[in-house]
């Protein structure tokens, strides 16, 4: 796994706070997390 400090040109969403993410990204992430919760 590559840490954020070793990636020189990372995407903002990789390090952005939840409140700074666009609404579509928040919803996508929430959908992914909910799906994973259902699997475990």
N, C-alpha and C positions, 0 to 999 in steps of 0.2 A: 504494500500500500504506500502511496506517495503522500507525504504530508504537505500541507498548504505552504509551508515555508520553502519547500524544494521546487514548487511549481512557480515559474517566473511569470507566466502569462495566463493566470487563472481567470475563469469567468467570475463575474461579480456574484452570481447566484451561489457559487461554491462557498463564499465567505460572508454573504449578506445576512443580516438579522431577518427574522421572519417578517417583521413589519415593513421591511424594505423591499421584500419580494413583490412582484406584480401579482395581482389577484389570481390570474390564471395559473401561476406557478404554485401559489399557496394551495389552490384547489387540487391541482395535479398531485402535489406532495401528500395532501390529506387523503386523497383517494388511494394512493399507493400504501400509505401507512394503515388505512382501514382494511385494505385487502390482506395485507400481511397479518394483521391482528386476527382476521377470520381464519387464516391458515394455521395459526399456532394455538 
